[in-house]
Amino acid sequence: MRLSFRNTNRRQSENRNQPKFVATSQSLSRVTETARLTRAIRPGQPGRVRYQATEWNAQSVNNFYIAAGTVVKPITRQGNTWFVTVR
């Protein structure tokens, strides 16, 4: 008896073309919360943000400079990096 398996998951190729910033139920539920930058975000370089009693990597959604100490709004998370905007 020979068994053959066929990959029916066609979503893998579709996922490659998705935009970088995709809102998830996790990010939408936290839209009203704020965080504070502990290290400045420079264009193209991550900073650090204190959010929910934990420090995370942070990047600006608009790729702008944001000074340390600024109150920001977390938009979405990818891995251990939050993408934020100025509140």
N, CA, C and O atoms as CSV, one atom per row, in Angstrom:
chain,resi,resn,atom,element,x,y,z
A,1,MET,N,N,0.841,-1.164,0.000
A,1,MET,CA,C,0.000,0.000,0.000
A,1,MET,C,C,0.891,1.233,0.000
A,1,MET,O,O,1.810,1.354,0.809
A,2,ARG,N,N,0.610,2.121,-0.897
A,2,ARG,CA,C,1.404,3.331,-1.003
A,2,ARG,C,C,0.555,4.536,-0.621
A,2,ARG,O,O,-0.549,4.727,-1.131
A,3,LEU,N,N,1.097,5.347,0.293
A,3,LEU,CA,C,0.398,6.555,0.717
A,3,LEU,C,C,1.058,7.764,0.078
A,3,LEU,O,O,2.284,7.844,-0.001
A,4,SER,N,N,0.258,8.681,-0.368
A,4,SER,CA,C,0.822,9.927,-0.892
A,4,SER,C,C,0.129,11.100,-0.198
A,4,SER,O,O,-1.079,11.091,0.040
A,5,PHE,N,N,0.914,12.069,0.104
A,5,PHE,CA,C,0.398,13.245,0.783
A,5,PHE,C,C,0.513,14.442,-0.144
A,5,PHE,O,O,1.497,14.608,-0.866
A,6,ARG,N,N,-0.493,15.246,-0.102
A,6,ARG,CA,C,-0.527,16.417,-0.958
A,6,ARG,C,C,-0.690,17.660,-0.096
A,6,ARG,O,O,-1.531,17.689,0.802
A,7,ASN,N,N,0.105,18.677,-0.363
A,7,ASN,CA,C,0.013,19.916,0.390
A,7,ASN,C,C,-1.187,20.717,-0.108
A,7,ASN,O,O,-1.192,21.212,-1.235
A,8,THR,N,N,-2.189,20.835,0.737
A,8,THR,CA,C,-3.386,21.590,0.367
A,8,THR,C,C,-3.379,22.990,0.967
A,8,THR,O,O,-4.328,23.751,0.780
A,9,ASN,N,N,-2.316,23.332,1.686
A,9,ASN,CA,C,-2.230,24.648,2.296
A,9,ASN,C,C,-1.652,25.625,1.279
A,9,ASN,O,O,-0.435,25.709,1.112
A,10,ARG,N,N,-2.505,26.344,0.619
A,10,ARG,CA,C,-2.066,27.285,-0.413
A,10,ARG,C,C,-1.850,28.686,0.146
A,10,ARG,O,O,-1.455,29.591,-0.589
A,11,ARG,N,N,-2.101,28.869,1.421
A,11,ARG,CA,C,-1.953,30.185,2.035
A,11,ARG,C,C,-0.486,30.583,2.183
A,11,ARG,O,O,-0.198,31.773,2.307
A,12,GLN,N,N,0.426,29.659,2.176
A,12,GLN,CA,C,1.833,29.984,2.375
A,12,GLN,C,C,2.332,30.956,1.318
A,12,GLN,O,O,3.019,31.921,1.653
A,13,SER,N,N,2.008,30.730,0.065
A,13,SER,CA,C,2.477,31.630,-0.981
A,13,SER,C,C,1.750,32.972,-0.920
A,13,SER,O,O,2.317,33.992,-1.311
A,14,GLU,N,N,0.510,32.994,-0.439
A,14,GLU,CA,C,-0.233,34.237,-0.332
A,14,GLU,C,C,0.309,35.110,0.788
A,14,GLU,O,O,0.281,36.336,0.674
A,15,ASN,N,N,0.803,34.508,1.871
A,15,ASN,CA,C,1.270,35.264,3.022
A,15,ASN,C,C,2.523,36.080,2.723
A,15,ASN,O,O,2.769,37.079,3.400
A,16,ARG,N,N,3.302,35.697,1.756
A,16,ARG,CA,C,4.539,36.416,1.436
A,16,ARG,C,C,4.268,37.814,0.913
A,16,ARG,O,O,5.103,38.703,1.077
A,17,ASN,N,N,3.128,38.026,0.293
A,17,ASN,CA,C,2.828,39.306,-0.333
A,17,ASN,C,C,1.997,40.225,0.548
A,17,ASN,O,O,1.540,41.267,0.077
A,18,GLN,N,N,1.787,39.876,1.805
A,18,GLN,CA,C,0.984,40.715,2.684
A,18,GLN,C,C,1.778,41.945,3.103
A,18,GLN,O,O,3.008,41.905,3.138
A,19,PRO,N,N,1.084,43.049,3.424
A,19,PRO,CA,C,1.784,44.245,3.895
A,19,PRO,C,C,2.469,44.002,5.225
A,19,PRO,O,O,2.098,43.096,5.972
A,20,LYS,N,N,3.480,44.826,5.518
A,20,LYS,CA,C,4.276,44.632,6.723
A,20,LYS,C,C,3.466,44.874,7.991
A,20,LYS,O,O,3.625,44.133,8.961
A,21,PHE,N,N,2.606,45.886,8.013
A,21,PHE,CA,C,1.841,46.227,9.194
A,21,PHE,C,C,0.416,45.709,9.048
A,21,PHE,O,O,-0.402,46.294,8.338
A,22,VAL,N,N,0.138,44.627,9.714
A,22,VAL,CA,C,-1.174,44.008,9.663
A,22,VAL,C,C,-1.747,44.021,11.067
A,22,VAL,O,O,-1.135,43.490,11.994
A,23,ALA,N,N,-2.913,44.621,11.233
A,23,ALA,CA,C,-3.548,44.661,12.546
A,23,ALA,C,C,-4.043,43.268,12.919
A,23,ALA,O,O,-4.669,42.581,12.111
A,24,THR,N,N,-3.759,42.870,14.130
A,24,THR,CA,C,-4.229,41.587,14.628
A,24,THR,C,C,-5.198,41.836,15.764
A,24,THR,O,O,-5.294,42.959,16.260
A,25,SER,N,N,-5.909,40.819,16.180
A,25,SER,CA,C,-6.825,40.986,17.300
A,25,SER,C,C,-6.049,41.386,18.544
A,25,SER,O,O,-6.574,42.103,19.396
A,26,GLN,N,N,-4.804,40.931,18.660
A,26,GLN,CA,C,-3.971,41.303,19.804
A,26,GLN,C,C,-3.668,42.795,19.772
A,26,GLN,O,O,-3.772,43.461,20.802
A,27,SER,N,N,-3.297,43.337,18.613
A,27,SER,CA,C,-2.963,44.751,18.546
A,27,SER,C,C,-4.212,45.621,18.643
A,27,SER,O,O,-4.146,46.707,19.219
A,28,LEU,N,N,-5.347,45.183,18.102
A,28,LEU,CA,C,-6.565,45.977,18.166
A,28,LEU,C,C,-7.105,46.086,19.585
A,28,LEU,O,O,-7.717,47.093,19.939
A,29,SER,N,N,-6.885,45.068,20.393
A,29,SER,CA,C,-7.394,45.104,21.758
A,29,SER,C,C,-6.568,46.044,22.634
A,29,SER,O,O,-7.011,46.400,23.727
A,30,ARG,N,N,-5.383,46.455,22.186
A,30,ARG,CA,C,-4.506,47.285,23.001
A,30,ARG,C,C,-4.377,48.705,22.469
A,30,ARG,O,O,-3.495,49.444,22.907
A,31,VAL,N,N,-5.222,49.097,21.552
A,31,VAL,CA,C,-5.104,50.398,20.919
A,31,VAL,C,C,-5.209,51.535,21.933
A,31,VAL,O,O,-4.549,52.559,21.754
A,32,THR,N,N,-6.002,51.399,22.978
A,32,THR,CA,C,-6.202,52.484,23.933
A,32,THR,C,C,-5.074,52.600,24.949
A,32,THR,O,O,-5.030,53.582,25.689
A,33,GLU,N,N,-4.165,51.641,25.012
A,33,GLU,CA,C,-3.090,51.672,25.988
A,33,GLU,C,C,-1.906,52.493,25.470
A,33,GLU,O,O,-1.735,52.676,24.265
A,34,THR,N,N,-1.089,52.982,26.418
A,34,THR,CA,C,0.076,53.767,26.051
A,34,THR,C,C,1.337,53.138,26.623
A,34,THR,O,O,1.281,52.289,27.513
A,35,ALA,N,N,2.466,53.569,26.098
A,35,ALA,CA,C,3.772,53.098,26.552
A,35,ALA,C,C,4.712,54.298,26.571
A,35,ALA,O,O,4.371,55.361,26.053
A,36,ARG,N,N,5.891,54.133,27.164
A,36,ARG,CA,C,6.874,55.215,27.226
A,36,ARG,C,C,8.200,54.717,26.659
A,36,ARG,O,O,8.668,53.630,26.998
A,37,LEU,N,N,8.801,55.540,25.785
A,37,LEU,CA,C,10.094,55.177,25.207
A,37,LEU,C,C,11.195,55.340,26.242
A,37,LEU,O,O,11.268,56.367,26.917
A,38,THR,N,N,12.045,54.341,26.369
A,38,THR,CA,C,13.188,54.424,27.268
A,38,THR,C,C,14.475,54.713,26.493
A,38,THR,O,O,15.461,55.165,27.076
A,39,ARG,N,N,14.471,54.457,25.196
A,39,ARG,CA,C,15.592,54.802,24.317
A,39,ARG,C,C,15.007,55.330,23.013
A,39,ARG,O,O,14.066,54.751,22.470
A,40,ALA,N,N,15.558,56.417,22.517
A,40,ALA,CA,C,15.034,57.093,21.328
A,40,ALA,C,C,14.995,56.166,20.115
A,40,ALA,O,O,15.833,55.278,19.958
A,41,ILE,N,N,14.003,56.400,19.269
A,41,ILE,CA,C,13.891,55.698,17.993
A,41,ILE,C,C,14.405,56.645,16.918
A,41,ILE,O,O,13.932,57.774,16.795
A,42,ARG,N,N,15.370,56.180,16.147
A,42,ARG,CA,C,15.899,56.954,15.029
A,42,ARG,C,C,15.455,56.293,13.725
A,42,ARG,O,O,15.199,55.089,13.705
A,43,PRO,N,N,15.359,57.052,12.644
A,43,PRO,CA,C,14.954,56.449,11.375
A,43,PRO,C,C,15.838,55.259,11.008
A,43,PRO,O,O,17.059,55.388,10.913
A,44,GLY,N,N,15.225,54.123,10.806
A,44,GLY,CA,C,15.939,52.913,10.428
A,44,GLY,C,C,16.585,52.166,11.580
A,44,GLY,O,O,17.168,51.102,11.373
A,45,GLN,N,N,16.491,52.710,12.813
A,45,GLN,CA,C,17.089,52.047,13.970
A,45,GLN,C,C,16.040,51.890,15.066
A,45,GLN,O,O,15.281,52.820,15.338
A,46,PRO,N,N,15.995,50.728,15.689
A,46,PRO,CA,C,15.003,50.524,16.756
A,46,PRO,C,C,15.411,51.241,18.038
A,46,PRO,O,O,16.588,51.516,18.274
A,47,GLY,N,N,14.415,51.532,18.850
A,47,GLY,CA,C,14.627,52.057,20.195
A,47,GLY,C,C,14.103,51.035,21.190
A,47,GLY,O,O,13.963,49.855,20.868
A,48,ARG,N,N,13.816,51.495,22.398
A,48,ARG,CA,C,13.258,50.619,23.430
A,48,ARG,C,C,12.025,51.284,24.006
A,48,ARG,O,O,11.980,52.505,24.151
A,49,VAL,N,N,11.019,50.475,24.336
A,49,VAL,CA,C,9.771,50.978,24.895
A,49,VAL,C,C,9.411,50.172,26.135
A,49,VAL,O,O,9.596,48.955,26.167
A,50,ARG,N,N,8.898,50.849,27.151
A,50,ARG,CA,C,8.413,50.175,28.366
A,50,ARG,C,C,6.913,50.050,28.214
A,50,ARG,O,O,6.194,51.050,28.191
A,51,TYR,N,N,6.438,48.806,28.110
A,51,TYR,CA,C,5.026,48.536,27.859
A,51,TYR,C,C,4.590,47.340,28.689
A,51,TYR,O,O,5.199,46.273,28.613
A,52,GLN,N,N,3.553,47.511,29.471
A,52,GLN,CA,C,3.012,46.467,30.338
A,52,GLN,C,C,4.104,45.849,31.216
A,52,GLN,O,O,4.248,44.628,31.279
A,53,ALA,N,N,4.866,46.709,31.892
A,53,ALA,CA,C,5.912,46.323,32.850
A,53,ALA,C,C,7.049,45.521,32.221
A,53,ALA,O,O,7.768,44.813,32.927
A,54,THR,N,N,7.221,45.623,30.905
A,54,THR,CA,C,8.287,44.915,30.205
A,54,THR,C,C,8.922,45.858,29.187
A,54,THR,O,O,8.232,46.680,28.585
A,55,GLU,N,N,10.230,45.743,28.996
A,55,GLU,CA,C,10.908,46.522,27.951
A,55,GLU,C,C,10.945,45.720,26.658
A,55,GLU,O,O,11.274,44.534,26.655
A,56,TRP,N,N,10.604,46.383,25.565
A,56,TRP,CA,C,10.547,45.770,24.249
A,56,TRP,C,C,11.369,46.603,23.275
A,56,TRP,O,O,11.647,47.774,23.532
A,57,ASN,N,N,11.755,45.997,22.158
A,57,ASN,CA,C,12.283,46.764,21.034
A,57,ASN,C,C,11.118,47.540,20.443
A,57,ASN,O,O,9.971,47.097,20.509
A,58,ALA,N,N,11.412,48.690,19.869
A,58,ALA,CA,C,10.348,49.520,19.288
A,58,ALA,C,C,10.829,50.174,18.009
A,58,ALA,O,O,11.988,50.572,17.897
A,59,GLN,N,N,9.923,50.280,17.044
A,59,GLN,CA,C,10.202,50.992,15.804
A,59,GLN,C,C,9.030,51.901,15.509
A,59,GLN,O,O,7.888,51.603,15.857
A,60,SER,N,N,9.328,53.013,14.863
A,60,SER,CA,C,8.292,53.956,14.488
A,60,SER,C,C,7.574,53.449,13.242
A,60,SER,O,O,8.211,52.999,12.290
A,61,VAL,N,N,6.252,53.526,13.253
A,61,VAL,CA,C,5.465,53.106,12.090
A,61,VAL,C,C,5.800,53.987,10.892
A,61,VAL,O,O,5.854,53.502,9.762
A,62,ASN,N,N,6.028,55.293,11.134
A,62,ASN,CA,C,6.299,56.243,10.054
A,62,ASN,C,C,7.785,56.462,9.790
A,62,ASN,O,O,8.156,57.293,8.961
A,63,ASN,N,N,8.645,55.708,10.503
A,63,ASN,CA,C,10.093,55.829,10.365
A,63,ASN,C,C,10.591,57.225,10.741
A,63,ASN,O,O,11.515,57.746,10.118
A,64,PHE,N,N,9.964,57.839,11.780
A,64,PHE,CA,C,10.358,59.155,12.291
A,64,PHE,C,C,11.219,59.007,13.523
A,64,PHE,O,O,11.241,57.954,14.161
A,65,TYR,N,N,11.939,60.087,13.856
A,65,TYR,CA,C,12.673,60.157,15.122
A,65,TYR,C,C,11.666,60.421,16.240
A,65,TYR,O,O,10.816,61.304,16.122
A,66,ILE,N,N,11.766,59.648,17.329
A,66,ILE,CA,C,10.946,59.866,18.516
A,66,ILE,C,C,11.889,59.856,19.711
A,66,ILE,O,O,12.634,58.897,19.912
A,67,ALA,N,N,11.858,60.921,20.503
A,67,ALA,CA,C,12.785,61.077,21.625
A,67,ALA,C,C,12.435,60.143,22.787
A,67,ALA,O,O,11.282,59.748,22.962
A,68,ALA,N,N,13.454,59.805,23.572
A,68,ALA,CA,C,13.251,58.996,24.784
A,68,ALA,C,C,12.362,59.770,25.747
A,68,ALA,O,O,12.459,60.994,25.836
A,69,GLY,N,N,11.497,59.065,26.468
A,69,GLY,CA,C,10.580,59.685,27.413
A,69,GLY,C,C,9.232,60.054,26.812
A,69,GLY,O,O,8.315,60.430,27.542
A,70,THR,N,N,9.097,59.954,25.502
A,70,THR,CA,C,7.849,60.282,24.825
A,70,THR,C,C,6.808,59.191,25.071
A,70,THR,O,O,7.125,58.002,25.053
A,71,VAL,N,N,5.561,59.612,25.302
A,71,VAL,CA,C,4.463,58.659,25.434
A,71,VAL,C,C,4.025,58.264,24.025
A,71,VAL,O,O,3.738,59.124,23.192
A,72,VAL,N,N,3.974,56.957,23.764
A,72,VAL,CA,C,3.630,56.444,22.442
A,72,VAL,C,C,2.471,55.466,22.545
A,72,VAL,O,O,2.117,55.002,23.629
A,73,LYS,N,N,1.895,55.168,21.397
A,73,LYS,CA,C,0.795,54.205,21.318
A,73,LYS,C,C,1.265,52.984,20.535
A,73,LYS,O,O,1.593,53.110,19.355
A,74,PRO,N,N,1.308,51.807,21.155
A,74,PRO,CA,C,1.667,50.586,20.420
A,74,PRO,C,C,0.584,50.243,19.396
A,74,PRO,O,O,-0.602,50.220,19.726
A,75,ILE,N,N,0.990,49.980,18.171
A,75,ILE,CA,C,0.043,49.658,17.107
A,75,ILE,C,C,-0.022,48.155,16.871
A,75,ILE,O,O,-1.098,47.561,16.937
A,76,THR,N,N,1.108,47.545,16.598
A,76,THR,CA,C,1.162,46.106,16.351
A,76,THR,C,C,2.529,45.579,16.757
A,76,THR,O,O,3.490,46.335,16.893
A,77,ARG,N,N,2.594,44.278,16.947
A,77,ARG,CA,C,3.848,43.648,17.362
A,77,ARG,C,C,4.236,42.584,16.359
A,77,ARG,O,O,3.397,41.820,15.883
A,78,GLN,N,N,5.528,42.545,16.041
A,78,GLN,CA,C,6.081,41.474,15.218
A,78,GLN,C,C,7.262,40.900,15.979
A,78,GLN,O,O,8.287,41.563,16.137
A,79,GLY,N,N,7.122,39.681,16.445
A,79,GLY,CA,C,8.165,39.065,17.258
A,79,GLY,C,C,8.300,39.802,18.569
A,79,GLY,O,O,7.332,39.902,19.322
A,80,ASN,N,N,9.491,40.324,18.861
A,80,ASN,CA,C,9.687,41.067,20.103
A,80,ASN,C,C,9.808,42.564,19.849
A,80,ASN,O,O,10.373,43.286,20.670
A,81,THR,N,N,9.286,43.035,18.723
A,81,THR,CA,C,9.335,44.458,18.380
A,81,THR,C,C,7.933,45.035,18.244
A,81,THR,O,O,7.104,44.511,17.499
A,82,TRP,N,N,7.674,46.128,18.977
A,82,TRP,CA,C,6.413,46.873,18.850
A,82,TRP,C,C,6.599,47.996,17.859
A,82,TRP,O,O,7.625,48.677,17.874
A,83,PHE,N,N,5.625,48.200,16.999
A,83,PHE,CA,C,5.591,49.340,16.088
A,83,PHE,C,C,4.676,50.378,16.730
A,83,PHE,O,O,3.522,50.090,17.049
A,84,VAL,N,N,5.205,51.595,16.916
A,84,VAL,CA,C,4.510,52.606,17.707
A,84,VAL,C,C,4.340,53.902,16.927
A,84,VAL,O,O,5.032,54.148,15.940
A,85,THR,N,N,3.394,54.732,17.394
A,85,THR,CA,C,3.217,56.098,16.908
A,85,THR,C,C,3.175,57.015,18.107
A,85,THR,O,O,2.944,56.567,19.231
A,86,VAL,N,N,3.398,58.305,17.874
A,86,VAL,CA,C,3.334,59.275,18.962
A,86,VAL,C,C,1.890,59.441,19.381
A,86,VAL,O,O,1.007,59.581,18.535
A,87,ARG,N,N,1.643,59.428,20.662
A,87,ARG,CA,C,0.281,59.524,21.208
A,87,ARG,C,C,-0.244,60.908,21.054
A,87,ARG,O,O,-1.374,61.188,21.453
